């Protein structure tokens, strides 16, 4: 869909007030992830991302969405690889750090570089290392489509986000 078509849709949906839209979106439960990248200068960057979606099995594709106002957007645009770390229920503090802290987000966070050098967070229930396949502009976000080149399952229970608060899975 072209940028012009997206803006036309937004104008037609203009009667929907922002608060109602946000309230409705908050009622969709999602897992909590941290997307990570290594900038060309070698520095590490990451941010909490709730808009993560598996797209395709063959080829293995995922997507994440990053707000145009994100200070780290330029590093994701410039990368060849990025990672998505699915947080465990014990990693709420990491989610908050990567969502709110301006500098030093990796301080005190255990991680290892992937084969392509992107940070993989220790303790995550799963990690996806991706080669950047495409960037699609959509509204106030950039959609990053990644081809998964490596995935690891570590087990455990995921951290969830629902109705503007963190949640954990109930008894199974």
Secondary structure, DSSP 8 states (H G I E B T S, - for coil): --HHHHHHHHHHGGGS-HHHHHHHHHTS-EE-EEEEEE-TTS-EEEEEES-EEEEETTTTEEEEEEETT-TTHHHHHH-SEEEEEE-BGGGHHHHHHHHH-SS-TTTT--EEE-TTS-EEETT-SEEEEEEEEEEEEETTEEEEEEEEEEEEE--S-BEEEETTEEEE----
